[in-house]
Amino acid sequence: MFIRKALTVLVVASSVLGIPAVSLAAGSPPCELREHHIVSVEPYRPEERFGRASLPVLRGARIYVQAEPGLTAEWLRHSLAGHLAAQQSDCALDVDGLKVDVESAGSGFRVTLSSPDSERRGEEILRRARRLVG
């Protein structure tokens, strides 16, 4: 009886808060980035110097988040930092050694997720970030 009431409260709370019921049932909190409208994802390839030459190296993903009422770059940075501290789910934010940068970009925000020391982690960040679109 108690479990049924508790489950009912969770389902109602999730619908009011906009949390997908599937993530509650699976026991894994949703990715913080899924709480916002993702406009696009593209590879993040900063130039790295190799002797005298500079080459672009895949280090992660650039995610464009649509602006929402009340959403600021500072708040988005704060909420992503909270998610990083918890390492909650199989999300683009849950790759070891991740660096996050948030800045205003026209009608939204540019979130750059990068791994400063590993191209393999950069590929994993990009793979996970692409799952956010759609």
N, C-alpha and C positions, 0 to 999 in steps of 0.2 A: 504494500500500500504506500509506504513512504517513498520507495523507489519510483513508483508510478507518478506520484505528485512531484517529486524532484525532477523527473524527466520532463513532465509537462511544463514546469517552471523554466527549465533550460530551453525548451523549444520556443516558448512564448518570448523569453528574453532574447533569444537569438534572432527571432523575426523582428522584434522591436529595434534591436541594435544593428540589424543588417548583417549578422554573422551567419554564414551558411551552416545549416544543420548538419550537412555531411561532415564538416570538419569537427563538429562536436561529437558526432557519433564515432568518428575514427580516432578521437582522442588527440588530434593534432591541431593546434591553433592555426588560423589562416595566416598566410604570408602578409605582412604589413603592407606591401606594395599592392596587393589585390584589393585593398580598401579604397583605392583611387583609380581613376580612369587612365589607363596607360595608352598613350597615343601611338608611340612607336618605340622600337628597340633597335639599336645599331651597335656594331662592334666599336670598342674603344681601343684605338691603336696609337699610343703616343710614340713619338720618334725616340729611338735610343741610339746612342753613339757606340760604334764599334770601330775603334781606331779613328780614322779620318772620315769614315762614312757614317751616315745616319740612316736608319731603317725603321719603318713602322713595325711595332711588335704588338700582337694581340694581348691585351692585359685585362679585358673585361667587357663591360657593356655600358652604353649610354641609354638611359631610359627617359622618355619624355612623358611627364605626368601633366594632365590637363588641370588648369587652375580651377579651384572650387571656392565658394564663399567661405571666408575665414581661414583658408589654407595659406600659410606663408612658407617660404623656404626654411625659416628657422623652426617652425613647428614640424615640418616634414623631416628635417634633419634630426630633431629631438625624438620623434616617434620611431624613426629608423634606428637610431642609436639604442633606444629601449629594446627593440626587437633583437638587435645584434647582441646585447648583453644577455638575453634569454636564450639565444640560439634555439628557436622554437620549432622550426619545420623544415621541410625540403623546399626551400625557397632560395632565390638568387642571393638573399642576404646571409645565407648560412654556409658560406664557403670560408674555410680557415684563411686567416690573413687578409681579410677583405678590408678595403679602404673605401669610405663613402664620402662623396662630395655632392652637395645640393646647391644649385644656383637658380635664380630666376631666368626664364627663357621665353620672352614674348608672352604668349597667353598661357603659360604653364611653368613647369620647372624641369630642369635638366638634372637628373640623378646619375652620377657617374659611379659605377661600382667597379673597382679594380683590384688586381693583385699585383703589387709592385715588384714581386720577385719571381713569378711563375707564369709562363705562357699556358701551361696545362690548366692551372686554376683559372686563368683568364678565359679559356675555352669553356670551362664548366660554368663560370658566371654567365657568359653569353648564352649558353644552352638553356640554363634555368630562366634567365631573363626573357628569352623569346617565348617561353611558355606563358608569360603574363599577358601577352597581347591576344586579344580576341574575345 
